[in-house]
Amino acid sequence: MHLPLRGCTLPVRAVLHCPPGKGDRIRQLGEWVSRFSTTCLQRSLERRIAGGVHGAVSVQPQPRVPGPAKFFSGWFQLPQSRITNYCLNSIYQIGVESMAEITAAQVKAFRERTGLPLMECKTALQEAGGDEEKAVAILRERGEKLGEKRASRETAFGRFGIHAGLDKPAGAIVELKCESAPVAQNEEFAQLADDMAAALAAATATIETAEQLLELESPSKPGVTLKDQMAELFNRIREKFEVGRFAKVEGPSAGYFHNLGTVIGVLLQVEGGDEESAKDVAMHVAAMRPAALQPEDLDQEQVAQEREFLRAAALKEGKPENIVEKIVEGRLRQYFAERVLLEQPFVKDDKQTVGKFAESKGMSVKKFVCFVLGQSS
């Protein structure tokens, strides 16, 4: 900005460190007194305000302010009382910095790059002297501090990133959580979740922790880690993100993500079959949520307890001893049909089991992973 001062037009600007609630008026004064264009004004400020230097002037509040107040009042033709009351008595520290002029076009371009509010972009560019890379580093540092403040917030919403396909060498699923439902539907948030799954599927090393996962390169942003991608998105959205559970399977796979009501993600490892049939089985898993792939995968101690319970019930009913075991095996089939994927009636055709459906399509189901958002298992 330019302000006419006693017949002269001077470009002026300032950066002020001020107490809460006083910012607007103090910044207004700062717009007047910074970026000195005349030697006279520079020397006057240096002499009257604690002997500053050209690059920066740091001023601690003085017990008396009439001198500076009178000086500013004379320069800007404002009542001395206003200068004193509105500004000088309120300033704890003033930093007057000689900074590069930042144009509106620079701010607009930087905002398009970062997606952050205009004023934050402008302030970062000012602090960085117009250097965009330094400004990005400043914004990232601010974002990290904000992230620390939000660390205790609950992440009750989110989505699953899934990377799967019969033509892919590996499949993966990643749970990515956030604070609110709208963010869970955000396109960039969804892209981040999918990038995490794709990076996990492509990883040659064993990934066991979220920290290891975040160190992988983002598939959609070459040269950028998933951690930096997540930090950049956090800077724009300002919500806490959290990586939850994740899993990987080798070989052909299928996936399904259910996002209505309960949020569920399914990853299926298969051999043979086709994409549509594999996805149908994945959808069945999301709907019925089996506990195991086949009876042998269930907790055998629980199966034994169920067997004893059914045998005792049959004897109590007065069934002959020689047919009790057949009755128990028949009732166990119902127990398995409720808990075992391959034994469950297929949701699209309950006249056949999932195992029979897969067999009819030339497909063998090897493994499945079913995550419900927010659950620990």
C-alpha positions in Angstrom: 0.0 0.0 0.0 1.0 3.7 -0.3 0.2 6.4 2.2 0.8 10.2 1.6 3.0 11.5 4.5 3.6 15.2 4.5 3.5 15.5 0.8 5.4 12.3 0.1 4.0 8.9 -1.0 5.8 6.1 0.7 5.3 2.3 0.3 4.8 0.9 3.8 4.2 -2.5 5.5 4.9 -4.2 8.8 4.8 -7.5 10.6 3.5 -7.1 14.2 3.6 -9.4 17.2 0.7 -8.2 19.3 -1.6 -9.3 22.1 -5.0 -10.9 21.4 -7.8 -8.5 20.6 -5.5 -5.7 19.6 -4.4 -7.0 16.2 -6.5 -5.0 13.9 -5.5 -1.5 15.2 -1.9 -2.5 15.7 -1.7 -3.9 12.2 -3.2 -0.7 10.9 -0.4 1.3 12.6 2.1 -1.2 11.2 0.9 -0.6 7.7 1.8 3.0 8.2 5.2 2.8 9.9 7.1 0.0 8.1 9.1 -0.2 4.8 10.8 3.2 5.2 11.4 5.0 2.0 13.3 8.0 3.2 16.4 8.3 5.2 14.8 10.8 7.5 12.0 8.4 8.5 14.5 5.5 9.0 16.7 7.6 11.2 13.8 9.0 13.2 12.5 5.6 13.9 15.9 4.2 14.8 16.5 7.2 17.1 13.1 7.3 18.7 12.4 3.5 18.9 15.2 1.9 20.9 18.0 2.0 18.2 16.8 -0.5 15.7 18.5 -1.7 12.5 17.5 -1.7 8.9 16.6 -5.4 8.7 14.5 -5.6 11.9 13.6 -3.5 14.9 12.7 -5.3 18.1 11.0 -3.0 20.7 10.0 -4.0 24.2 7.2 -1.8 25.8 8.6 1.2 27.6 7.3 2.7 30.9 6.6 5.9 29.1 5.2 6.3 25.6 4.6 10.1 25.1 7.8 10.5 23.0 6.9 7.8 20.3 3.2 8.8 20.5 4.0 12.4 19.8 6.3 11.4 17.0 3.6 9.2 15.2 0.9 11.7 15.9 2.9 14.4 14.1 3.7 12.2 11.1 0.2 10.8 10.6 -1.7 13.8 11.9 -3.8 11.7 14.3 -4.6 12.7 17.9 -1.8 11.7 20.2 -4.3 10.1 22.6 -5.5 7.7 19.8 -2.0 6.7 19.0 -1.3 6.0 22.7 -4.5 4.3 23.6 -5.0 2.2 20.5 -1.5 1.2 19.7 1.6 1.9 21.7 0.2 0.9 25.1 -1.0 -2.4 23.6 2.2 -3.5 21.9 4.3 -6.1 23.7 6.7 -6.4 20.8 6.9 -4.9 17.4 9.0 -6.5 14.7 9.4 -4.2 11.7 10.9 -6.2 8.8 12.0 -5.1 5.4 10.3 -7.7 3.2 9.8 -8.3 -0.5 6.5 -7.0 -2.0 4.1 -9.9 -2.6 1.7 -9.4 -5.5 -1.9 -10.6 -5.6 -0.9 -12.8 -8.5 1.7 -14.5 -6.4 -0.7 -15.1 -3.6 -3.3 -16.5 -5.9 -0.9 -18.9 -7.6 0.4 -20.0 -4.2 -3.2 -20.5 -2.9 -4.0 -22.7 -6.0 -0.9 -24.8 -5.1 -1.6 -25.2 -1.4 -5.4 -24.9 -1.2 -5.1 -22.8 2.0 -6.8 -19.5 2.8 -5.5 -16.4 1.0 -4.3 -14.6 4.1 -2.3 -17.7 5.3 -0.7 -17.9 1.9 0.2 -14.2 1.9 1.6 -14.4 5.4 3.8 -17.4 4.6 5.0 -15.8 1.4 5.9 -12.6 3.2 7.8 -14.5 5.9 9.6 -16.5 3.2 10.5 -13.3 1.2 8.5 -14.6 -1.8 10.2 -18.0 -1.9 7.4 -20.5 -2.5 9.4 -23.5 -1.3 10.3 -21.8 2.0 6.7 -20.7 2.3 5.6 -24.3 1.9 8.0 -25.3 4.7 6.6 -22.6 6.9 3.0 -23.8 6.3 4.1 -27.4 7.0 5.7 -26.4 10.3 2.5 -24.6 11.3 0.5 -27.6 10.3 2.6 -29.9 12.4 2.0 -27.7 15.4 -1.7 -27.6 14.8 -1.6 -31.4 14.4 0.0 -31.8 17.8 -2.9 -29.7 19.3 -5.5 -32.0 17.7 -3.8 -35.2 18.6 -6.3 -36.1 21.3 -9.3 -35.6 19.0 -11.6 -38.6 18.2 -11.5 -40.1 14.7 -14.9 -41.8 14.4 -15.3 -41.4 10.7 -13.3 -42.4 7.6 -13.1 -44.9 4.8 -11.1 -47.8 3.4 -8.6 -47.6 0.6 -8.6 -50.8 -1.5 -6.2 -51.9 -4.2 -7.4 -55.1 -5.8 -7.8 -57.0 -9.1 -7.5 -60.4 -10.6 -4.8 -59.0 -12.9 -2.7 -57.5 -10.1 0.2 -59.3 -8.3 -1.1 -58.3 -4.9 -4.0 -56.6 -3.2 -4.2 -54.4 -0.1 -6.7 -52.6 2.2 -6.0 -49.6 4.5 -8.3 -48.0 7.0 -7.9 -44.2 7.1 -9.9 -42.3 9.8 -10.8 -38.7 10.2 -13.0 -36.5 12.5 -16.1 -35.8 10.4 -18.3 -37.5 7.8 -17.9 -34.7 5.1 -14.1 -35.2 5.1 -14.6 -38.9 4.7 -16.3 -38.2 1.4 -13.7 -35.7 0.3 -12.1 -36.7 -3.1 -8.5 -36.0 -1.9 -9.1 -37.9 1.3 -10.4 -40.8 -0.8 -7.3 -40.5 -3.1 -5.0 -40.6 -0.1 -6.6 -43.8 1.2 -6.4 -45.5 -2.2 -2.8 -44.3 -2.5 -2.0 -45.9 0.8 -3.5 -49.2 -0.3 -1.7 -49.1 -3.7 1.6 -48.3 -2.1 1.2 -51.2 0.4 0.3 -53.6 -2.3 3.4 -52.6 -4.3 5.8 -52.6 -1.3 8.6 -55.2 -1.5 9.5 -54.9 2.2 7.2 -56.1 5.0 5.1 -53.2 6.3 4.0 -53.8 9.9 3.4 -50.3 11.3 1.6 -47.1 10.2 4.9 -45.2 10.4 6.5 -47.7 7.9 3.5 -47.3 5.6 3.6 -43.5 5.6 7.3 -43.6 4.5 6.3 -45.2 1.2 6.2 -43.1 -1.9 2.7 -41.9 -3.0 1.6 -43.6 -6.3 -0.3 -40.5 -7.4 2.5 -38.0 -6.4 5.9 -39.3 -7.5 8.7 -38.2 -5.3 6.4 -37.4 -2.4 5.9 -39.8 0.6 2.5 -40.7 1.9 3.4 -38.9 5.1 4.0 -35.6 3.2 0.9 -36.1 1.2 -1.2 -36.6 4.3 0.4 -33.5 6.0 -0.3 -31.4 2.9 -4.0 -32.5 3.0 -4.2 -31.9 6.7 -3.0 -28.3 6.1 -6.0 -27.7 3.9 -8.7 -29.6 5.8 -7.4 -29.1 9.3 -8.8 -32.4 10.7 -6.9 -35.1 12.4 -6.1 -38.1 10.2 -5.2 -41.5 11.6 -4.1 -44.7 9.8 -5.9 -47.7 11.3 -5.7 -51.3 10.3 -4.3 -52.6 7.0 -3.7 -55.9 5.3 -2.1 -57.3 2.2 -2.6 -60.5 0.2 -0.5 -61.9 -2.5 -1.9 -62.9 -5.9 -5.2 -62.1 -7.6 -7.7 -60.3 -5.4 -11.1 -58.6 -5.2 -12.3 -55.8 -3.0 -15.5 -54.1 -1.9 -16.1 -50.9 0.0 -19.5 -50.3 1.7 -20.1 -46.7 2.7 -23.8 -46.5 3.7 -24.5 -46.7 7.4 -21.9 -49.0 8.7 -18.6 -48.5 6.8 -17.1 -51.8 5.8 -14.1 -52.8 3.7 -13.4 -56.3 2.3 -10.4 -57.8 0.6 -10.6 -61.2 -1.0 -7.7 -63.5 -2.2 -8.8 -65.8 -4.9 -7.6 -68.1 -7.7 -9.4 -68.3 -11.0 -12.9 -67.0 -11.6 -13.7 -63.5 -12.9 -13.9 -60.0 -11.6 -17.7 -59.9 -11.2 -17.9 -63.2 -9.4 -15.0 -62.3 -7.1 -16.7 -59.0 -6.3 -20.0 -60.7 -5.6 -18.3 -62.9 -2.9 -16.6 -59.8 -1.5 -20.1 -58.1 -1.2 -21.4 -61.3 0.5 -18.6 -61.0 3.1 -19.6 -57.4 3.8 -23.2 -58.3 4.2 -22.8 -61.5 6.3 -19.5 -60.8 8.0 -18.4 -64.4 8.5 -15.9 -65.2 11.2 -13.7 -67.7 9.2 -13.2 -69.0 5.7 -13.7 -72.7 6.6 -14.6 -74.7 9.7 -11.0 -75.5 10.4 -10.3 -71.8 10.8 -12.7 -71.3 13.7 -11.6 -71.4 17.3 -11.6 -75.2 17.8 -12.1 -74.8 21.6 -15.4 -73.0 20.9 -16.4 -75.6 18.3 -15.8 -78.3 20.9 -17.9 -76.5 23.5 -20.7 -76.1 21.0 -20.5 -79.8 20.1 -20.8 -80.8 23.8 -23.7 -78.4 24.3 -25.6 -79.8 21.3 -24.9 -83.4 22.4 -26.2 -82.7 25.9 -29.3 -81.0 24.4 -30.0 -84.0 22.2 -29.7 -86.5 25.1 -32.0 -84.2 27.2 -34.6 -84.4 24.4 -34.5 -88.2 24.8 -32.8 -89.0 21.5 -31.4 -92.5 21.3 -27.7 -92.7 22.1 -26.8 -94.4 18.8 -28.1 -91.4 16.7 -27.0 -88.5 18.9 -23.8 -88.0 17.1 -25.6 -87.8 13.7 -27.9 -85.2 15.2 -25.0 -83.2 16.6 -23.2 -83.2 13.2 -26.4 -82.0 11.5 -26.9 -79.2 14.0 -23.2 -78.2 13.7 -23.7 -77.6 10.0 -26.1 -74.9 11.0 -23.5 -73.5 13.4 -21.0 -73.4 10.6 -23.4 -71.9 8.1 -23.8 -68.9 10.4 -20.0 -68.3 10.9 -18.0 -69.9 8.0 -17.9 -68.1 4.6 -17.8 -71.2 2.4 -20.7 -72.8 4.3 -23.0 -69.8 4.3 -25.9 -69.6 1.9 -24.9 -67.2 -0.9 -26.8 -63.8 -0.5 -27.6 -63.7 -4.2 -28.8 -67.3 -4.4 -29.5 -68.9 -1.0 -30.1 -72.3 -2.6 -26.4 -72.7 -2.8 -23.5 -72.0 -0.5 -20.7 -69.5 -1.2 -18.4 -72.4 -1.7 -20.6 -74.0 -4.3 -21.1 -70.6 -6.1 -17.3 -70.1 -6.3 -16.8 -73.6 -7.5 -19.4 -73.1 -10.3 -17.4 -70.0 -11.5 -14.1 -71.9 -11.4 -12.9 -69.9 -8.5 -11.2 -70.8 -5.3 -11.4 -68.5 -2.3 -8.1 -68.5 -0.4 -8.5 -65.8 2.2 -10.6 -62.8 3.1 -10.2 -59.7 5.3 -13.2 -57.8 6.6 -12.8 -54.6 8.5 -15.6 -52.5 10.0 -14.6 -48.9 10.6 -13.7 -48.2 14.2 -13.7 -51.8 15.3 -10.5 -53.3 16.6 -10.9 -56.7 15.0 
